[in-house]
């Protein structure tokens, strides 16, 4: 059996891990949580990495007794597809939607979790009223059907207060079909789910949303790659809730929403709390911790102090 070092660190699989705010935040969180190490080991892979690259990284994590596990950002689906067979166990959502965001170790074995539905839910409940969709008759427009977009659609499709319609876009029709299939496999009603291949700015879809709709940038544009799924001429529905999942980068989508925040009476939410929930959930899994509301509050305060 592999013996983990008492000071075992945590890995981080992404595109540009050195630029993430977690580099500043993690040492502060290690002190709050009493982790055995404040070291974070980055594994940078390009968008669309090869099967061999994914397997090499997973193998490196598995074979290093100095690593307790890892968080995966951009490469959640790629790791699952290329290296899912290297895991002894996958949780329900990881198997259902084909993504892995959390890698933990139980002895010699790797365990994979997909934390996005939990992260999405914790974040959404902080800024969206429990009766928001029933009261407004609004839609969800999720721009991007990757791991994060699928998790948001999944969470809101299961919510008691469900959107009138769930409209999802992506440049890849196969990814959209998989999102709908994930919902079906989960036993969810997909009659009001609309999948749209976006081959340009989605301005018309935004303009067609009812007042109060939740509009999400889950494309990754504005973080790892510059740009936005919308043009600067977009017309937001009044009282819309605009959620930019990114918290760093060029953030064009966020700036487009901020430009009309007052005139359209928008509620604009950036990705900072999503970042906090995403990381804290995986850290808890990797280091086998229980997080209560008070501890999450302490983590948020520590993160804000070094933001």
C-alpha positions, 0 to 999 in steps of 0.5 A: 500500500502507498503510504502518504507523506504526513506533509502530503500536498495537493495537485492542481490540473489546469491550463495556466495554474500559475496564474490562478488566485488559488496560489495566494489563497491555498496557503491561507486556507491550509492554515485555517483548515490545519492541512498537512502542507500548504504546497500546491503542485500544478499540472498545466495541459493545453486545451484539447490535450491528448489522451497520452497527456491526460493519462501521464498526469493522472499516473503522476498523481497516482504514483506520487506519495507526496500528493493526496489528490488533485483538483481538475478545472478545464480538463474534467471531461478529458480526464474522464474520457482518457483516464477514467479506467485508472480510477477504482471508483467514480461517484454518481455524477462523474459516471453520469455526465462523464467528468472528473473534477476531484481526484482523491486517494484511498490507499493505492486507489484513485477515487474520482468525484464530479463536484460541479453540481454541488458547487453550482448549487451552493453558488446559485442559492447565494444569489437566487431567491428560492421562488425566483423562477416561479415568481418571474416565469424566467428562463435559464440561458446557459452559454456553454455545455461543458462540465460546468454548463451541464452541472448548472442545467442538472442542478436547476432541472432538479430544483423545486423552483425550476426555470420555465425553459432551460436553453443551452448553447455550445459550438459542439452539437455532440456536447449539447446532445450529451448534456440532454442525454445526461439529464435524461439518464438522470430521470429528469424531464427534458421537454423544456430543454432547448439545445442550440448550436452557437456559431456566433454571438448569442445576442438573439437568444439573450434578447429573447429571454423573459425578464428576470432570466438567469444568463450564464457564461460557462464557455470559458471565454474570458479566462483561458481564452479571450472573448465573449459568447456575446457581442458588445451590442447585446440587449439584456432582458430587464432584471436579468441575473447575469452570472460570469463563472470566471473570476480572472482573465479578460472577462469580456462577458462580465464587462458587457453586463456591467455596462448595462447593469444600471440601465437594465437593472441587472444583477451581475455575479462574478465567479469568485464565490463559485471559485471558493465553493469549487476549491473548498469542496475538492479540498474537503474530499482530498483531505477527508474533511467536513466543512460547515457554514462557519468554516466556509465563511472563514475560508471566504474571509481568508480568500478575500484578504489575499484576493 
